Each structure stands twice: as structure tokens, then as C-alpha cells.
Amino acid sequence: MTTPRRDGCDSPFSNWIRNEDRLHSIREHLCVVNCDYWIHKYVPRRDRGPEQMLDQIMQFELKCWEAELPYAQRDTLRLVSAGMKQAFYRKDGRVKTFQVPDGGQIRHVQCYGIFLLALEHDRPDTGGWIAWHGRRVTCDQLIEILSFKRDPRTLRVRDDRRHHAPPRDQQFPELVEAS
């Protein structure tokens, strides 16, 4: 049996997995962890070059009422986070951008990893402290983090502009086609 929920509010599936003897957490060496929230920002970028779709993704675990991560959950999330860093971060710490075919277009995807959002109460706007991955933030800063206006890793304000002009034939494709 897996540890029962403290609030008793399980979904039918969660209730089943917690009580299924063949999935006993200790005997079968299992840790079952749900994913609280995935944030996916999708933005068509229109600047000097052709339109590109930029997708930014992160996942976070929410702990309310000053709750902490239990050991098993912390261990699982630490391992997944380490794998994500190896897959999605460059050696210099910057987030890699992957090109993903989607139908007839190429989407540019950045995955920022897994984070912990801890609240003193049950909502960020009810007072009390807010901690994003161990750092105290305001409700306004949290909104900026969740909307990718701040880097969720560093909390610095972000800028998604392309800083290098694309090749001339990509800047003005209508001129290339006309010639």
C-alpha cells in the first residue's frame, strides 16, 4: 500500500493505485509520483525574420500549507530533473532549443525542467510567503515566472528576441521568390 492522502481526496485512479496490493510501494520498490502542473507557453515570434513558433515548457510540483517534499518524491524528482538537465541544457547552462516537426511547420522547443512551488497557505494571492524552488518571490514575480517573463531557473527577466538577423533570403522571402 502507498501512503494514503492526508486530505482523503483521491481521484478514483489514485485510490486504486494506492490500494492495489500488487503495486505495494515497499515490497515492489515503487514510488508513484504525480505531476502537479505543466506550463507550456506557445508564441509565434514575429521579428526581423520569418515567423517561428517558440514553445517553452516547464513542470512544477506544488506544496501548500508549508508542506515539504517527502523523501521518496524528492528522490524521484531529483533524478528526473538531473536527466532533464542533461537532455535540455547546454554545457554552459543555457537551455537548448530543439527543432520539432509539427505538421508542415518546425517548432522551436525549450524545456526548462522541474521546479518546486511552496506556499505558506493554499494560494499565492492570500498572503503568506511564496517560495519558487527555494527562493522567496512575490505573487507578481510568480506570475512573471509562470508566464516565462522571468527565467524559472535564475528569476532574471527574459527576452526572447532573436539577436542575430537570419540570412537575407529568410528575412524577405517574397523578394527571393520574385527574382
N, C-alpha and C positions, 0 to 999 in steps of 0.2 A: 504494500500500500504506500502511496505517496502521501506526503503531509497534507492534511485537509486544509482548506482555506479558512482563514480566521473569521471572515465575514459570512461564510456559508453561502455565498452567491456564485456557485459554479454554473457554467453552461452544461447542457446535457453531455457533451463530449468530454469536458473537463471532469465531470463527475464520474463518467465511465473510466477514463484513463487513471484517475486517482484510486479507483476501487477495483480495477481489474487485477486479480491476483497473479496472472501470468506476466504482468508488467510491473511486478513488485520492484521498487526502486533499489532496495539494498540487495536482495537476492539476485536480481538480474543486472545489477550495476548500471542503473539507468538514472539519468537526470532529465526530466522533461521540463523545458522552459518555454513559455510562450513569448511572442514578440509583441510588445505593447503598441508601439507606433512606428510606422514607416512614413517619412516625409519625402515627397517627390515634387520637386519644382521643375516645371517644364516651360521653357521660354524660347520662342522663336527670336533669334538675335538678328536684328536688322542694323547694320552699321555700314562701314565702307565696302564690305564685301557682299557676296550673295547671302540670302537668308540661310541661317543654320539653326537647327533645333539643338538647344543645350538642355540636358536633363541632369539635375543634381539630386542625389539620393542620400539619405541617412536614416538610421534606425535609432530609437532610444527607448530605454526602459524607464518607466515612471514609478517612483516610490513616493507615496503620500503619507502624511501624518508622521513625518520624521522616520519612516521605516528605512531600514538598510537592506542591502542585498544579502540574502542568506549565502552561506559558503558555496553550496552547490551551484547556485545561479551565477554567482560571481566568477566561479571557476569556468563554467561554460562560456559566459560572455567574454571573459578574458581570452580564451582560446579562439573563439570566433573573431574577436577584434584583432588579434595578432595575425590571423590568416587574411583578414580583410586588408590590413595594413600592407602585408607582403604583396597582395594582389593589386591593390588600388593606389598605393603611394609609390612615388619615385624614391630613389635612394636619398635625394636631398630633402625629402619630407613633403614635397608638393604632391597634390592629388593628380593622378594620371587622368587623362581624358581618353576614353575609348570610343572608337567609331563603331556604331552598331547599325547594321542594315535593318530598316523597318519599312517594308513595302517598297516603294520607289524612292525612298529618301534615306539619307545617312543621318543618324542622330549621334550627337556627341554627349557621352555619359560620363559623369564624375560621381564616384561613390565615396562619401566621407567617413563611413564606418558606423560604429555603435557608441552611444553615449548614455549617460545616466542623468535623468532629471529627478531631483529630490525636492519635495515641497514640505514646508512645515505643516501646512494644512492640506486641503484637498484640491485647491485651485490656486493658480498664480495670482489671481486678482482679489483674493480675500484677505490679504495681509499676510504677515509672516515672511520668513525667508524663502528664497528660491536658490537652489544650487544646480548649476549646469556642469556636470562632470567634475564635481568637487569645488567649483568656483562660484561664489555668490554673485548673482546677477539680479537686475531689476526686472519687473514684468515687461517693460518696454524693450530691454535688451533681449529677453527671452523671445519676444515676438520677432525681433530682428534676426535672431539665431534660427528660429524655426522657418523663417521666410528666406533664409540664405543671404540676408543682407549683411550678416556677420559670419565669419568663418566659424563653424561649430567647434573646431579644434583649438583655435587661438583666440577667438572672440574679437578679432580685428574686423573692422569694417571692410567689406569686399567690393571689388569692381570686376565685373565680367566682360568689360570691353575687350575686344581683340586689340592688342597693342602693336601688331605688325600688319601692315597692309598686305592683302592677298595679291597674288600675281595679277598684272593688269588685265589679262583676259578674263579673270574671275570678277574683277571689280565692275566691269562694264560688259557683261556677256552680250548685250544687244548690239554693241559696236562690232564685236568679233563676228557675230552671225551676219551682219550687214555687209561686211567686207568680202 
